[in-house]
Amino acid sequence: MSSTDTAIASAEAHSAHNYHPLPVVVASADGAWMTDVEGRRYLDMLAGYSALNFGHGNRRLIDAARAQLERVTLTSRAFHHDRFADFCTRLAELCGMEMVLPMNTGAEAVETAVKTARKWGYRVKGVPDGMAKIIVAADNFHGRTTTIVSFSTDQEARADFGPYTPGFEIVPYGDLTALSEAMTENTVAVLMEPIQGEAGVLVPPPGYLAGVREMTRERDVLFIADEIQSGLGRTGRTFACEHEGVVPDMYVLGKALGGGVVPVSAVVSSAAVLGVYRPGEHGSTFGGNPLACAVALEVIAMLRTGEFQQRATELGGHLHAELGLLAGGEAVRAVRGRGLWAGVDISPALGTGREISEKLMERGVLVKDTHGSTIRIAPPLVISKEDLDWGLDQLRGVLAG
Ligand SMILES: *Cc1c(COP(=O)(O)O)cnc(C)c1O
């Protein structure tokens, strides 16, 4: 057996099969490229679902992590540490907000947003105890905890995990009338992805996010934008909401915030909203730890230059122009997305998204299918134009058969 086959067989024997990875075993990575255990190189066109916006082994991020590793890595929140205030101040500033509540994974930040909205509903809005409702969109992806899968519409994510957490209403994504009808005086928040990533990089109709913003403001409801995948440069702006000039009440951030080095997530909001917490009411042992803060501070500094947003805009324009040409042909049904982020619906006649992904892998390009025959393209924002073009050539090659 090859070292690839041995590693895969061993992983399958000793790990839960809650994923179905492509048959590649990565041993090292640099920038937009990964190398497997047999020395083959692959162009990473997934970037860890946007967790690797700044590429593998980014010098600035690795240096920041290494320097912090030598000083102090974990204190717990029982004590202050000297990176915490800076991290919260800078992140709030980047978001145009006032306060930060740090966690680790995206799902934890979404849970935090849900708890915050409920508490705000009872303490500030005056919703009767136990009655708070949060409106979410169909085909959402917000994570994998029991509460979050309770408001998923994906049977694979939900089935066998009940009983489900109540208190959520699901409306079709992109439909303002449905949203308006679902709101009652007990609605405390609308939680949405400004672009639905897992659903296939679905961009809502123009005016939708602005409409959600207006409606939530009028009805005293919090607009929570889950920018875990769409945020931090991916779409060409710091936040995908910016494309519609929308500022939500709360950003939920994760993935790229940890620079591909450590898990870092956060809820960022106003003092009126995050000010509802008192000591002991919520927390996390690892949330806001010194190593996480040091890496995230470097991420924030990199985003402040606008360089990565600019790259995503320029390279994204090129990506969508090239994919647009393909969309005119037989092989590609539709292309969606913004910036360096695209969902490509391949004609089912050419195979499932999984089969297309495997063929791309054989040509040295790594992507991930979403549902059916859709593949997602989201390379690190540091990818060169030449590499992006090479990746697109491989896609054209696969589509040509
Ligand atoms: C990935 C993702 C999450 C969950 O993040 P984890 O770190 O995997 O828990 C939540 N929301 C969105 C939009 C995501 O893309």
The ligand as an SDF file (V2000), in Angstrom:
LIG
                    3D

 15 15  0  0  0  0  0  0  0  0999 V2000
  -17.8550   27.3990    9.4220 C   0  0  0  0  0  0  0  0  0  0  0  0
  -19.0460   28.2050    9.7760 C   0  0  0  0  0  0  0  0  0  0  0  0
  -19.5880   28.1620   11.0630 C   0  0  0  0  0  0  0  0  0  0  0  0
  -19.0840   27.2280   12.1320 C   0  0  0  0  0  0  0  0  0  0  0  0
  -17.7620   27.4180   12.4580 O   0  0  0  0  0  0  0  0  0  0  0  0
  -16.9290   26.2490   13.2050 P   0  0  0  0  0  0  0  0  0  0  0  0
  -15.6220   26.8940   13.5300 O   0  0  0  0  0  0  0  0  0  0  0  0
  -16.8030   25.1230   12.2360 O   0  0  0  0  0  0  0  0  0  0  0  0
  -17.7190   25.8720   14.4070 O   0  0  0  0  0  0  0  0  0  0  0  0
  -20.6580   28.9860   11.3460 C   0  0  0  0  0  0  0  0  0  0  0  0
  -21.1720   29.8060   10.4050 N   0  0  0  0  0  0  0  0  0  0  0  0
  -20.6800   29.8730    9.1570 C   0  0  0  0  0  0  0  0  0  0  0  0
  -21.2920   30.8130    8.1620 C   0  0  0  0  0  0  0  0  0  0  0  0
  -19.6160   29.0510    8.7920 C   0  0  0  0  0  0  0  0  0  0  0  0
  -19.1510   29.0890    7.5410 O   0  0  0  0  0  0  0  0  0  0  0  0
  1  2  1  0
  2  3  1  0
  2 14  2  0
  3  4  1  0
  3 10  2  0
  4  5  1  0
  5  6  1  0
  6  7  2  0
  6  8  1  0
  6  9  1  0
 10 11  1  0
 11 12  2  0
 12 13  1  0
 12 14  1  0
 14 15  1  0
M  END
$$$$
